Amino acid sequence: MAASALLPLAVAVPLLGAALLAVVGRWLPRLGCDILATVCTATETVVLALLWARTADGYAVSWLGGWTPRDGHSVGIVLTADRIGAGLALLVAVLVLAVVAYSWRYFEEPAGEHAGVFPALLLLFEAGMCGFALTGDLFDAFVFFELMGVVAYALTGYRIEDPRPLHGALTFGVVNSLGAYASLLGIALLYARTGELGFAAVGRALAGRGGADALVVCAFVLVLTGLLVKAAMVPFHFWLPDAHAVAPTPLCMLMSGVMVELGVYGVARVYWTVFAGPGGIPPDAVRTTLTVTGTATALVCATMCWQQRHLKRMLAFSTAAHVGLFLIAVAALTPLGTAGVALYVAGHAGVKAALFGLTGVLLDRYGTVDEHELHGRGRDMVPTGVLFAVGGLALAGLPPFGTALGKALSEQAAGEWAGWLPAVFVVVSAVTGGAVLRAALRVFRGAGPVPADRPGEPETGGGGEQSEVRGPVRVLPRPMLVVPALLLLGSLCVGLLPGAAASLADAAPLFTDHEGYRAATFAGGEAERTGAAGVVTVPGAGPPPHHAWDTTGVLLGLLSAVSAAALAAGAVWGTRLDGGGARTVRTVAAAVSRSVVVPLRRLHSGLLGDYVTWFAVGVAVLLVAVTVQT
């Protein structure tokens, strides 16, 4: 089958699977629904693996319905895949397959007409994410993004008998809908200016008009806003921990593993295909804006991650912190930065999904995700504890995990732009990994005393949660432990297997080739008209960047991991130390907490009105920043 034929199939398979489950799920037993969902997700994984393999040398292009461009203009819908876009879609498929397997005995769904609803929603979610990764059209990118958003709202509030998921889903829905409206307005501005909606067509039309004017700048900021909201960038990030805290654990595995990363991918894809040409936004304006935004996100969310004792909120803030690092790498605007962030995302997806899966094990068994309430209760859960600690070290960037290799390449790319940025990677990785290791020591080893609550500080606990399994089982279902172990193994393979890094490094120059993308998209339409559809190669994209381990990257990875372990040990056992030095450290820490940390925690109020206000502030700041530099 030609690569161009695989593109529509990659979107159709999960859509058809969801429709099939919705129709026949009411008559099938739970086991039948699980088998059908597994078959559909496995089929989707095979389709995308074939697509990924066939895009090694160029682009796969499919103009749906035969509506190919005429005289340089198009009205049709185009799907376009290079190795990075196809790889991200494949990552989505692999994670959805893992989540379906994890969920085999996770939910005891009611029988009757509601059987199969959860896996059907997962397949719709997969269709939206894969479609977004493969689309070559601005409006359809919006449609796919909103499909995944609507399904995520429904999945977040899946347990409607509990008011907390409904509140989290409402916050998620309102904030992301505001971002969607902003993106749609930006797309409308571009359409009014160019009469086109395809990435390549809009980029070519802008290039023919000279430099960017106020309309183009506004359109860029508005489109960027919707993508940054989904990516949970500061100050658009408030919805993420609130949603993760109440969403079912399998959904958290997908949201943190790949959904928010799609926002970063969207930023990179839209910039390189639409705004990187002569009529777009100057590179220095994009580089500075994204670097500042990514750094602020990484530092703020790492600080909030360390303050959490609610394990799901802690992992959600760590996701936002690492997405900030991804954005810094994208901001380098080089093939090295693109290859680094692609590897980083692949390694991080397995680690973060595994950590959420292991947190689901604790919630299943104890009905709480509060680090303090769980103190010492996991001593007999040795495999779970070992995997949780390994996940914390991988999150901190311990070589040879894929997170470490992606971090090393991203640090190198960022360092070429600003020499202080690698320090941000080290600090953020150490703090987020240290928070996970601290929880592992307390929960699975019973280490250290249980910290007392501090009067006057906002509560961050995770008690009072309801088990997500109806009638919790006494014996842990095997998939709930096997799936996280395989996900961590996958992250390790990303760092160890040289082919993974080499393939993404080879694809990075193609991804950042503005002219090549445009030429391939229109050449694909011409090939379809002549019956010669296939992979479109683009010569002259440039050599692949460096992608192997080097001494500096390994040392910085070890520094992050050792620092994470030291932070965790200090948090757990530091309160037992006494003496002048220890008292001085505690005094300084208390002063910093009162002046910086507590006000920062109070900004995360959970009030929707506050989040909408910060959304407006964020849009205004972005608009001013880009305008001043353009």
N, C-alpha and C positions, 0 to 999 in steps of 0.2 A: 504494500500500500504506500502511495506517495506521501511525503511528509505534509504536503498541503491538505491532503484528505484527512490526516490525523487531527488537524487543528479543530474543525467543527466537532469532530467526534469527542475530543477532550472536554468540550462543554456539554455535549448532548448526553453522554453516558450517565453522569450523576443526575442530570435533570430527569432522564427517563427512569432511572432507578428510584428517585424520590416519588415520581408519579406512580410507579408500580407499587411501592410500599404503601402509599396513601390509599390505593384502590384495594389491594389484596390483603393489606396488613390487618384489617379487621377480622378476616377469616383465618389468618395464620396464627399458630401458637407463637409464643415468645421465641422459641428456638428457630422457627421458620423465618421470622423477621430478622433475627441476627444472621442467619446463613445468607439470606437474600442481600442484606446490607453488605456483608463481607464480600460476596461475589461481585457486587457492583463496584465497591471500592478497589478490590483487587484488579478488576478489569480496567478501571480508570488508571491505576498505577502502571499497568502494562502498556496502555496506550501512550501515556506520557513518557515512559521509559524509552519507547520506540522513537517518539518525537525528539527527545533529548539526544538520543544517539545519532539521529539523522540531521541534526542542526550543527554538527561539529564544524562544518566549513562555510556556513552562511546562514541565511534566513529562510524559514518556511513561511510562505505567504498564501493566504486563502481569501479571495473576495467572495463572500457568501452570496449565493443565488446567481452567480455570474455577473453581478453588477460591477464590472471592472471600470477603471478610469477611462475617460474619453477626452482627448485633447488636453491632458494635464489636469482635468477636473473630475471629481468623483462624488457620487451620491450614495454609493454602496457601503457596506460594513466590511471592514477588513480585519482579519486576525493575522498577526505577525509574531513569529517566534524566533529568537536567537537562542544560543546556548544558555544564557543567563535567565531569560524569561521562561524558557522551557524547563530549566532546572528548578526555578522557584515553583512553578506549577507542579513539578514532580515532587518537590519537598512537601507541598500541600497534600498531594495524594498519599504520600507515605505516612504523614502524620494523621490524616483522617483514617487510613487503614488501621494504624496503631490505636487510635481512639475507639474505633468500632470494636476492635478486639478487646481493649481494656474494659469496654462497657458491656461485654457479653453477660456478665452476672452482676453488673454494678447497679443497674436500675431494675426494680421489680415493677414493671409497668402494669397498669390495669389492663385486664382483658377486654375484649369487645372492640368497639369502634375506635378506641384510642391506641390500640396496640400498633406498634411500629411508628408512632409519631416521632419519637426521638431520633431513630436512625434516618428517617425521611428528612428531618430538618438538617441533620448532619450532611446528607448528600446535597441538599440545596445550598448549604453553606459552602461545600466544596465546589459546586458549580460556580458560585459567585467569585470565589477566590481564584480559581483556575482561569475563568473568563477574564478577570482583571489582569492577571499576569500575561495573558496572550493577546489581548486586544490591541489594535492599532488605531483606535478611534476615540476621541475625547468623550463624546456623549455616551458611547457604550462603556467606556471606563467608568463613567458616573453611574450607569445603570447596574453594572456588575458590582461596583462598590456598595451601592444601596441595597442590592440583593443580599449581599453578605451581611450588611448592617441590619436589615429587617429580620433576617433569620437569627442573627446574634441577639437582637432584642428579645425575640420569642424564646430562645434557649436560655437567656439569662433569667427570665421570669418563668422558667419551666414549672417550678413548684409553686403554683398560684395559691396554694393554701397557706403559704408563709408570706407575710407582707414585706419582708426584707428583700427578697428577690424582685418583687414588683417595684419597689422603690429604686433598687439598683438598675433595673431595666428602664425605668422612666428617665433616670439621670442619663444613662447611656443613650437612650433614644433621642432626648431633647438636644443634648450637646452635639451628638453626631449629626443630627438633622440640621442644626445650624451650620455646621461645617459643609454639609451637602448643599444647602442653599447657596452658600458662598461660592462653592465650586461651580454650581450650575449657572450662577450669574456671571462668573468669569468665562465659562464656556460660551455663554450667549454673547458676551462682548467680543470674543475672538471670532465667533461666527458672523457677527455683524460687520467686523472689519474685513474678514477674508472670504466669507461665503463658503468655508470649508469646515469639516469636523475631524477629518483624519489627521493623525499626528504629522505624517509626512507632508500632507497637503497644506496644513496650517503653517508649518515651518517654512515651506517654500514661499507661500504667499507673504509671510512676514519678512522674509529675506529680500523680497523684491520691493519693499517699501522703505528701505533705509533703516535708520536707527529707531530705537523704541521711543514711543511717545507716552503721554499720560494714560491713554486707554490700554496700551499693551502692559504697562506697569501694573495698573489696577487689575487687569485680567490675570497676570502672573500671580499677584498676591492672593487674589480670591481663589484661584485654582489651588495654589499652594496651601491655603488655609484648610481646605477640606482634607487634603492629604495629611497635613500635620496634625489635625484633630484625630484622625484615625491612627496616626503613629504615636499619639499621646505625648506630643511635645509641650513643654512649658510655654505659655500658661494654659494650654488646651488639655492638660493631662488629667484633670481631676476626676473624670468619669472612670478612668481605668481601674484604680484600686477599689472604688465603690462597686463597680461591676464584678470584678474578680472575687471580691469578698463574699458575694452571694450567689454567683453563677455556679452551676454544676461543675464539678471538677473536670469532667471530659471536655467541656467547653473552654475552661481555663487553659487546658493543655493546648488547644488550638489558638485561642486568642493571644496568649503569650508566645506560643511557639512560632506562629507564622502570620496571624492576621495583622497585628500592629506593624510588623516588618513590611507588609505590603504597602503601607503608607510611605515608608522610606523608599521602597522600590518605585512607587509612583512618582515621588519627587525627582528621583534620578531619571526615570524614563521620560517624564514630561519635559524636564529641562533639556536633555540631550536631543530629543526629537523635535521639539517645538521652539524652544527659546534659546538654543545654543548658536543659532545662525546670526548673520549680520543684523537682522531686524529684531533680535530678541533682547535679552537682558545681559549686560556686561558680566563677564566671568567674575571679576573682582567683587561686584555687588552680591552675586549669588554666593561666592565663597565666604565672604565676611558674614553675611546674614545667617547662613546655615551653620557656620562655625560657632558663632555666638549663641544661636538657638540650641545647638547640640550640646555645647559646653554647659549652658545653664540647666538644661534638662538633666544631663548626666550628674552634675553636682547636687542639684536640688533633690532629685529622686533617690540618689545614693544616700543622702542624709536622711530622708524620710524612710528609706528601706531599713536603715540601722535602728530607727526608733520603734519599729513595729514588733509587737509580740503576737499579732494575728498573722499566722503563717502565710495565708493566701494573700493578704495585703502586702506582706513583706516581699513575697515573690513577685507580686504585681509591680511594686515600686522598683524592684531590681530589673524587671523587664524594661520599664520606662528609662531607667538609667542607662542600660546597655543600648537601647534604641538611640539615645543621645550620642553614644559613641559611634553607632553606625552612621548617624547623620554627619558627624565630624569627618569620617572617612569619605563619605560621598562628597562633602564640601571641598575636598582636595581637588576634585574635577580632573582626575588623572586615571588612566587605566589601572595603575597600582592600587589606588584607593578603591576603585570598583571591584577589582579582584579580591582585595582584602575584606571588604564588607560582605561580598558574596560568600566567602569562606566562613566569616564570622557568623553570619546569619545561619548557615547550614549547621555549624557546630552548636550554636546557641539554641537552635530549635530543639534538638534532641535533649540537651541538658535541661532546658526549662520545662519541656513537656514531661520529662521524667520526674523532676522535682514536684510538679503539681500532682502527678500520678501518685507519688509516694505520700504527699500530704493527704490525698484522698484516702489512702490506706488508714492513716491516723483518724481521719474524720469518720470513716466507716466503723472503726473499732471503738473509738472513745467518744464520738459525738462532740468533739471540740477540736479547734485548731489554735488554741491559746498556748503559747510557748510555756507560760508559767503553770497553767493547769496541767499540762502534759509532763511536767518535770519528773523524770525518772520512770514514767509509766511505760516507756518503750524499751526497757532493758531487755525484755525477752524477745524483742523483734530485731534480732541481730542482722539478718539480711537486709531488712528495710533500713536500719540505721547505717549500715556500711554503704549502701547505695546512696543514701541521703548525703553522707559525708563526701563521697566521691563526686556527687553532683555539685556540692559546694566548692570543692577544689577545682573542678572543671570550669565552674562559673567564674572563679578567680583567675583563670587563665593558665592553669598548670599544664606545661608541655607533657605529653604530645597530643593533647586533646585538640579537636578542630577549633575550639574557642581560642586556644592559645596561638595557633598558626594564623587565624584570621585577625586576631588582636595584633600580632607582630607585624603583619603586612599593613594593617590600618595605621598602626603607630608610625611606621616608616613613611607612609604617604602623608599623614598629618604633620609629621616632623619636618618634612620638606617645605611645608607651607608656613608653619610656626613651630619653632624649636621647643616651646613649652608644652605643646599638646600631648606628647607621649606621657608626661607626668599625670595628665588627667586620666588617661587610660589606666595607668597603674593604680591610682588612688581609687577610682570608681570600681575597678575590678576587685581590689582588695576589700573595700567596704561591703560590697554586695555579697561577695563570696564569704567574707567573715561573718555576716549576719546569718547565712545559712549554716555555717560551721558552728556558730554559737548555739543555734537552735538544736543542731544535732547533738552537741555535748549535753545540753540540758535535758532534752527529751529522751535520748536513747542511752545516755550514760548516767543521768541524774547528777551531773557535775555541778558543783557550786551551790550556794544557797539560792532560794527563790527571791529575786529582788522585790523590795516593797514598793507599792505604788507611791508616787510622789504627789502630795496634795497640790492642787491648783494646776496640774498639767493635764492636757487632754488625754483621754483614755485611748489606748490602741489595742485593747485585748480582743481575743477571739472566742470567748466563752459563749455559752448559750446557743451554739449552732445545733441544728438538727442533722441527724445522720441522713445522708443522701440515698440510703438504701432502705426500702420499705421492709421491715422485719429483718434487721441486720443479721447476717449469717455468723455462726461461731467460727467457722474455718475460713480463712482468707481465700477468696477465689484466686486461683493460680495466675490468670491473666493480669491481675492487678499488680503483681510483682514482676512477672516475666516481661511485660511490655516496657516498664521503666528501665529494666536491665538492658533490654535490646536497644532502647533509645540512647542510653549512655554509651553502649558499645558502638552505635552508629556515629556518635560524635567523636569517639576515639578513632574510628576508621577515617573520618574526614581529615584528621591531622596526620595519620600514619601513612595512608595510601597516597603515593605521589601523584597518581592519575587524577584524583579529585582536584588538587590544587592546580595541576597543569591544565586541566580542561577549562577551569574558570579563568585562569590567567590568559589562556588563548582567546577566550571569548570577550575579555574586557576591552581590548581595542575596538572590537566590532561594536560593542554596546555603546561606546563613547564616540562613535563615528557618525556625526550628524548627517553629513552628505551621503554616507553609505547606506544609512537606514532609509533615507528618502529614495535613493536610486533603487534599492532592493524592493521597496513597497510597490513602486510603479512598474518595475521590471516584472514583478510577480503577476501583476494584472495583465501585462502584455503576454506573458507566457501562458496564462489561462486562456486567453483569446485564441492563441495559436495551438492549443492542445499540448503544450510542452511544459506543463506545470511541474515544478520540482523545487529543490533547494536553490536559492539564488545566492551565488557567491559574489562577494564584493572585494575586489583587489585593493591593495594599498591601505588596509586599515591600520597597519603599524605592527611592530614586533610585540610579543607578549611581555609583560613586566616580570620582574623577579618574583618567584613564588615559593622558594624553598626555605627551610629553616636556616637561620643564621645565628651567630653567637649573641648579638644584641637582643634579638627577639626572644631567644631561650632565656637569657638572663633576666630580662624584664618580666617574662612569664613566671619564672621562679620567684622573683621579687614580689610579684603580686600575690602568689600563692602563700609564700612564707608570711607576708604581711597580713593576709587574711587569717591565717592560723594564729598569728600573734594577737590580732584584734579579738578573735574569738576567745582565746585563752585569757586575755586581760579582762574581757567583759564577764567571764564566768568566775574566775578566781581572783580578780583584782580587788574585790571588796574585802578579801581576807588579809590583804597586805596592810601593814601599818608603818609608821615612821614619817619623818618629815617630807621625804620625796613623794611618797604615796599620797599623803594628805594634800600636798601642793597640787599634784595632778588632779585629784578629785575636786579641789577647790576651783581650779581653772575650768575643768569640765562642767562643773555646776554653773559657773558664770556664763560660759558659752551657751549652755542649754537654756538658761533664762533669757539671754539676750538675742539668740539666733534661732535655736531649735524650737522652743515653745511657740514663738510667734509664727514660725513656718508651719508647725503642725496645726495651729489654729486657723490658718488659711484654708486648710482642707476640712471645711466645716460640714460637708455633706448637704449644704443648702443649695438647691438648684439655682436660686437667684444669684448667689455669689459666683457660681460657675459661669453663668451667662454673662455677668459683668466682666469676668476675667477673659472670656471669649472676645468681647468687644475690645477690651484693652489690647489683647494680643493682635487682633487684626489691625488696629490703628498703629501699633508699634512696627509691625511688619511693613505696612504701607509707607510709613515715614522712613524706615531704614533703607528700603529698596529705592525709594524715590530720591533720597539724598545722594545715594551712590550711583545713580543712573545718569 
